Amino acid sequence: MDDLVLARSLFGMTMGVHIIFATLGVGIPLMVLVAEILYQRTKDSDYAVMAKRWTKAFAVLLGVGIPTGTIAGVQLSLLWPGFMEVIGRVMPLPFQIEIYAFFLEALFMSIYVYAYDRLSPFMRIFSVSLVSLGALASAVLITNVHAFEGTPAGFRIENGVIVDVEPWKAFFNPSFFNTAGHVALSAYMTGAFVIASVAAYKMLREGFGSKLYAFHRKALMVSLLLGGIFSFFTSINGHESAQLLHEYQPEKLAAAEGLFETQTHAPLAIGGFTNPETQEVEWGIEIPWALSFLAGNSFDTEVIGLNDFPEEYWPPLFVHTLFNGMVIIGSLLIMLSLIAYVWNKLLKKPQFPKWLMWSFVASGPLSLIGIEFGWIFACTGRQPWTIYRMLSTEDSVTASGNFGTLFVLFAVMYVILMLSVVLVLLYYFKRNPVEEDIRKHHEQNDVTLST
């Protein structure tokens, strides 16, 4: 592996780890907020216990997400000095504003956790709302740098010199709102399905009719409802993303669909693998005219194929597989939510069949895999550019080299870190079972009422 591939692999590994904690760091606070609101509206103490327990998990994930995010920032500076030179001159605003978003999240997280019993119901909801807002703002601001990479604006490079810098124009680049929406919706979807996964597993372990079955069922139904809603809107946002690719990064759209020849009434390829020799998607299913409609809301829309671009500008063709994996997972999650709704509300059956329960258990890991597929597709599909058509990845990388040892050391560290997170969460919740939290909550309510 040459230095460029090693640098990309090292940074990609860091982001692959960090994005798990960053995504859950946005999704779980919203679930805590929903549980708090449900508790205040229904006075069902189960929702208050859910909010407290989910907050504890979020605190652990946040504690790991901060250092992995810091590592990613350091690696950006060390590995990609050419890219950071442009960002420092043109796109510093997201990093500057993100500091305040993080302070907002950390401050009200501390207030909510350590002063929970002394806060009024309104202040608890208000505190969690600001935690959720700060987490979302941090994610949107940092991801806006990625949006800028795909649709750069607010500067020009003339004779190797950055000129005509307009930071706010760069900030509100053409894909800012679409990318911000996709980050929010996909994070909320993932947070909901991860909680649904845990709740479904607990229901299977406890067994139907057990004392805690109803508690976990409530968590499952709330999570599946929210997860299904956010999955649906994520798919709508994905349609808008395809239209942006058609307008601003046509070779990325062509690679995602394995389209080599420019044409109207272009088919949408589902599944299969792109073969560069035959210039076809093998083993795929084609839906006639669908890609043209996806790209421009018309079957007559002309979609540009890869052969209209120099081959050195082609993204890696495996992005078709990543794109399909992301879409298939999203569709599956929507379907699971619909099945759960029909089973619970229309058929009114109190118990789900085991095959469906195990599908719910799988929904959390699948949503995380979908997130990984999504960001790899987004970044790899932009290659060979760091900043589309302005700065190549090859020109962005450091010349220092010797990344092999760093890659191995970071890989070992991330394995230890991920295992530690799982063990800490298992240890904490084993030492603090649901029954104990429910008992403590009832005792606190009794004390409050007697006072």
C-alpha positions in Angstrom: 0.0 0.0 0.0 1.4 3.4 -1.0 1.3 6.4 1.4 -1.8 7.8 -0.1 -3.8 4.6 0.4 -2.4 4.2 3.9 -3.3 7.8 4.8 -6.8 7.3 3.5 -7.2 3.9 5.3 -5.9 5.4 8.6 -8.3 8.3 8.5 -11.1 6.2 7.2 -10.7 3.7 10.1 -10.8 6.6 12.6 -14.0 8.0 11.0 -15.5 4.5 10.8 -15.1 4.3 14.6 -16.0 7.9 15.4 -19.2 7.9 13.3 -20.8 5.2 15.5 -20.4 7.4 18.6 -21.3 10.6 16.8 -24.4 9.1 15.3 -25.7 7.6 18.5 -24.7 10.9 20.2 -27.3 12.7 18.1 -29.9 9.9 18.1 -30.1 8.9 21.7 -30.7 12.4 23.2 -33.8 12.7 21.0 -35.0 9.4 22.4 -34.4 10.6 26.0 -36.4 13.8 25.1 -39.3 11.7 23.8 -39.3 9.5 26.9 -39.3 12.6 29.2 -42.2 14.1 27.2 -44.2 10.9 27.4 -43.6 10.7 31.1 -44.9 14.2 31.7 -48.0 13.6 29.5 -48.9 10.1 30.7 -47.3 10.0 34.2 -46.2 6.5 33.4 -43.0 6.0 35.5 -41.7 3.5 33.0 -40.8 6.3 30.6 -38.9 8.2 33.3 -36.8 5.1 34.0 -36.2 4.8 30.2 -35.0 8.4 30.0 -32.6 7.9 32.9 -31.1 4.6 31.6 -30.7 5.9 28.1 -29.0 9.0 29.5 -26.5 6.8 31.2 -25.7 4.9 28.0 -25.4 8.3 26.2 -23.0 9.6 28.8 -20.6 6.6 28.2 -20.9 7.0 24.4 -20.3 10.7 24.6 -17.2 10.1 26.8 -15.7 8.0 24.0 -17.0 10.1 21.1 -15.1 13.2 22.3 -11.6 11.6 22.1 -12.3 9.8 18.8 -13.5 13.1 17.4 -10.4 14.8 18.7 -8.2 12.1 17.1 -10.0 12.7 13.8 -9.3 16.4 14.0 -5.6 15.9 14.7 -5.4 13.4 11.8 -6.9 15.9 9.5 -4.2 18.3 10.2 -1.3 15.8 10.1 -2.4 13.7 7.2 -4.1 16.3 4.9 -2.3 19.6 5.2 -3.2 20.6 1.6 -6.9 20.2 2.4 -6.7 21.9 5.8 -5.0 24.9 4.2 -8.1 25.5 2.0 -10.4 24.8 5.0 -8.5 27.2 7.2 -8.9 30.0 4.7 -12.3 29.3 3.3 -14.4 27.1 5.7 -13.4 27.9 9.3 -16.9 28.8 10.4 -18.3 25.3 11.1 -15.3 24.5 13.4 -15.6 27.8 15.2 -19.4 27.6 15.8 -19.1 23.9 16.7 -17.2 24.8 19.9 -20.3 26.6 21.2 -22.6 23.8 20.2 -20.4 21.3 22.1 -20.4 23.6 25.2 -24.2 23.8 25.0 -24.5 20.0 24.9 -22.0 19.4 27.7 -23.4 22.1 30.0 -27.0 21.0 29.9 -26.1 17.3 29.9 -24.4 18.0 33.2 -27.4 19.9 34.5 -29.8 17.1 33.5 -27.7 14.3 34.9 -26.6 15.8 38.2 -29.6 18.0 39.1 -32.4 15.7 37.7 -34.2 15.3 41.0 -34.1 19.0 41.7 -35.4 20.2 38.3 -39.0 20.9 37.5 -40.6 18.8 34.7 -40.3 21.8 32.4 -36.6 22.3 33.1 -35.9 18.6 32.6 -37.5 18.8 29.1 -35.8 22.1 28.5 -32.4 20.7 29.5 -32.7 17.6 27.3 -33.9 19.7 24.4 -30.7 21.8 24.5 -28.6 18.6 24.9 -30.3 17.3 21.7 -30.0 20.6 19.9 -26.3 20.9 20.8 -25.5 17.4 19.7 -27.4 17.9 16.4 -25.7 21.2 15.8 -22.2 19.7 16.3 -23.0 16.9 13.8 -24.5 19.3 11.2 -21.6 21.8 11.4 -18.9 19.2 11.1 -20.7 17.4 8.3 -21.1 20.7 6.5 -17.4 20.4 5.7 -18.2 17.2 3.8 -21.0 19.0 2.0 -18.5 21.7 1.0 -16.1 19.1 -0.4 -18.8 17.8 -2.8 -20.2 21.2 -3.7 -17.5 23.8 -3.1 -18.5 27.5 -3.1 -17.2 30.8 -1.8 -13.6 30.8 -3.3 -11.5 30.2 -6.4 -8.0 28.8 -6.9 -6.1 30.9 -9.4 -2.5 30.0 -10.2 -2.3 27.9 -7.0 -3.5 30.8 -4.9 -6.9 30.9 -3.0 -8.8 34.1 -4.0 -12.3 35.6 -3.7 -12.9 34.0 -0.3 -16.5 34.3 0.9 -16.9 32.2 4.1 -20.6 32.5 4.5 -21.1 31.5 0.9 -18.9 28.5 1.5 -20.8 27.7 4.6 -24.2 27.7 2.8 -22.9 25.7 -0.1 -25.5 24.1 -2.5 -25.7 20.8 -0.6 -25.7 22.3 3.0 -29.4 21.9 3.8 -29.7 18.5 2.1 -26.7 17.1 4.0 -27.8 18.6 7.3 -31.2 17.0 6.9 -29.7 13.7 6.0 -27.4 13.7 9.0 -30.2 14.5 11.4 -32.7 12.0 10.0 -30.3 9.1 9.7 -28.9 9.7 13.2 -32.4 9.8 14.7 -33.3 6.7 12.8 -30.2 4.9 14.0 -30.7 6.0 17.6 -34.2 4.7 17.6 -33.4 1.3 16.1 -30.4 0.7 18.3 -32.7 1.1 21.3 -35.4 -1.1 19.6 -32.7 -3.7 19.2 -31.8 -3.8 22.9 -35.5 -3.7 23.9 -36.3 -6.7 21.6 -33.4 -8.7 22.9 -34.6 -8.0 26.5 -38.1 -9.1 25.6 -36.8 -12.4 24.2 -34.7 -13.0 27.3 -37.4 -12.1 29.8 -40.1 -14.1 28.1 -43.7 -13.2 27.5 -45.7 -12.6 30.6 -42.7 -11.7 32.8 -42.7 -8.7 35.1 -40.5 -6.6 32.8 -41.9 -7.6 29.5 -44.3 -4.7 29.4 -41.6 -2.2 30.2 -39.4 -3.4 27.3 -42.4 -3.6 25.0 -43.1 0.1 25.6 -39.5 1.0 24.7 -39.7 -1.2 21.6 -42.9 0.3 20.3 -41.8 3.9 20.8 -38.4 3.2 19.1 -40.0 1.4 16.2 -42.5 4.1 15.6 -39.9 6.9 15.6 -37.4 4.7 13.7 -39.9 4.1 11.0 -40.9 7.7 10.7 -37.3 8.9 10.4 -36.4 6.0 8.0 -39.2 7.2 5.7 -38.1 10.8 5.7 -34.4 9.7 5.2 -35.5 8.0 2.0 -37.3 11.2 0.8 -34.1 13.1 1.6 -32.1 10.5 -0.3 -34.2 11.3 -3.4 -33.2 14.9 -3.1 -29.5 13.8 -2.6 -29.7 11.9 -5.9 -30.9 15.1 -7.7 -28.0 17.1 -6.2 -25.6 14.4 -7.5 -27.2 14.7 -10.9 -26.6 18.4 -10.9 -23.2 18.8 -9.2 -21.5 15.4 -9.2 -22.8 13.4 -12.2 -20.0 10.9 -12.3 -20.8 9.9 -8.7 -24.4 9.2 -9.6 -23.3 7.2 -12.6 -20.9 5.1 -10.5 -23.6 4.6 -7.9 -25.9 3.1 -10.6 -23.3 1.5 -12.8 -24.4 3.7 -15.8 -21.7 4.0 -18.5 -23.7 5.5 -21.4 -25.4 8.8 -21.3 -29.1 8.4 -21.9 -32.7 9.5 -21.2 -35.1 7.0 -19.7 -32.1 5.6 -17.8 -32.8 2.4 -15.8 -32.3 2.0 -12.1 -30.0 -0.9 -11.2 -30.8 -2.7 -7.9 -28.3 -5.2 -6.6 -25.6 -6.8 -8.6 -22.0 -5.8 -9.2 -20.5 -3.3 -11.6 -18.2 -5.0 -14.2 -15.9 -2.4 -15.8 -15.0 -4.8 -18.6 -18.5 -5.4 -19.8 -19.7 -2.0 -18.6 -22.8 -3.6 -17.1 -24.2 -4.3 -13.7 -24.2 -8.0 -13.5 -26.7 -10.0 -11.4 -28.7 -6.8 -10.9 -32.4 -6.0 -11.4 -33.1 -3.1 -13.7 -36.2 -0.9 -13.2 -36.8 0.8 -16.6 -36.7 4.6 -16.7 -36.5 4.9 -12.9 -33.0 6.5 -12.7 -34.1 9.4 -15.0 -37.1 10.0 -12.8 -35.0 9.8 -9.6 -32.5 12.3 -11.1 -34.9 14.9 -12.5 -38.5 13.9 -11.7 -39.0 13.1 -15.4 -38.5 10.0 -17.5 -37.0 12.2 -20.2 -34.2 13.4 -17.9 -30.8 12.8 -19.5 -28.4 11.1 -17.1 -24.7 11.4 -17.9 -22.8 8.1 -18.0 -19.2 7.4 -16.9 -17.9 7.2 -20.4 -18.4 11.0 -20.8 -15.7 11.5 -18.2 -11.9 10.7 -18.3 -11.4 7.3 -16.6 -9.1 8.8 -14.0 -12.1 10.9 -12.8 -14.2 7.8 -12.2 -15.0 6.9 -8.6 -14.3 3.3 -7.5 -17.1 1.2 -9.1 -17.7 -0.7 -5.8 -19.7 2.4 -4.7 -22.7 0.8 -6.5 -22.6 -2.0 -3.9 -22.4 0.5 -1.0 -25.2 2.5 -2.4 -27.4 -0.5 -2.8 -26.6 -1.8 0.6 -27.6 1.5 2.2 -30.9 1.6 0.2 -31.8 -2.0 1.0 -31.2 -1.6 4.7 -33.3 1.6 4.8 -36.2 -0.1 3.0 -36.0 -3.1 5.3 -36.2 -0.9 8.4 -39.2 0.9 7.0 -40.9 -2.5 6.4 -40.1 -3.7 9.9 -41.7 -0.6 11.4 -44.8 -1.1 9.3 -45.1 -4.8 10.2 -44.8 -3.9 13.9 -47.5 -1.2 13.6 -49.9 -3.6 11.8 -49.2 -6.4 14.3 -49.7 -4.1 17.3 -52.4 -1.6 16.3 -54.5 -3.4 13.6 -54.2 -7.1 14.6 -53.9 -6.1 18.3 -51.7 -9.1 19.2 -49.8 -8.7 22.5 -46.9 -10.9 21.4 -44.7 -10.8 18.4 -43.5 -14.0 16.7 -39.9 -15.0 17.4 -38.7 -14.5 13.8 -40.0 -10.9 13.9 -38.4 -10.3 17.3 -35.1 -11.4 16.0 -35.6 -9.1 13.1 -36.1 -6.2 15.6 -32.9 -7.3 17.3 -31.0 -7.1 14.0 -32.4 -3.6 13.2 -29.9 -1.8 15.4 -26.8 -3.4 13.9 -28.3 -3.0 10.4 -28.9 0.7 10.9 -25.3 1.1 12.0 -24.1 -0.8 9.0 -26.2 1.5 6.8 -24.6 4.5 8.4 -21.1 3.1 7.6 -22.1 2.3 4.0 -23.5 5.8 3.7 -20.5 7.8 4.7 -18.1 5.5 2.8 -20.2 5.9 -0.3 -20.3 9.7 0.2 -16.5 10.1 0.6 -15.3 7.4 -1.7 -17.7 8.4 -4.4 -16.1 11.8 -4.5 -12.7 10.4 -5.4 -10.2 11.3 -6.8 -11.0 14.7 -5.3 -10.8 16.0 -1.8 -12.6 19.1 -2.9 -14.5 18.3 -6.0 -12.8 19.5 -9.2 -10.6 21.9 -7.2 -8.2 19.9 -5.1 -7.2 16.2 -5.7 -6.7 13.8 -2.8 -3.2 13.1 -4.0 -2.4 16.9 -3.7 -3.9 17.0 -0.2 -1.9 14.3 1.5 1.2 14.9 3.6 4.6 14.0 2.2 5.9 12.6 5.6 4.9 9.0 4.9 5.6 6.0 7.3 1.9 5.4 8.1 2.1 1.6 8.4 3.1 1.6 12.1 0.5 4.2 12.9 -2.2 2.2 11.2 -1.5 -0.9 13.2 -1.3 1.0 16.5 -4.6 2.8 15.9 -6.3 -0.4 14.8 -5.2 -2.1 18.0 -6.3 0.9 20.1 -9.7 1.0 18.4 -10.4 -2.7 19.0 -9.6 -2.2 22.7 -11.7 0.9 22.9 -14.7 -0.7 21.3 -14.5 -3.8 23.5 -14.1 -1.5 26.6 -17.3 0.4 25.7 -19.3 -2.8 25.4 -17.9 -4.2 28.6 -18.5 -0.9 30.5 -22.1 -0.7 29.3 -22.7 -4.4 30.2 -21.1 -4.0 33.6 -23.1 -0.8 34.5 -26.5 -2.2 33.5 -25.8 -5.5 35.2 -25.0 -3.7 38.4 -28.1 -1.4 37.9 -31.0 -3.6 36.7 -34.2 -2.2 35.5 -36.1 -3.5 38.6 -33.8 -1.5 40.8 -34.3 1.7 38.8 -38.1 1.3 38.8 -38.0 0.7 42.6 -35.9 3.8 43.2 -38.1 5.9 41.1 -41.2 4.8 43.0 -39.5 5.5 46.3 -38.5 9.0 45.2 -42.1 9.7 44.1 -43.4 8.5 47.5 -41.0 10.8 49.3 -42.0 13.7 47.1 -45.7 13.1 47.6 -45.3 12.8 51.4 -43.3 16.0 51.5 
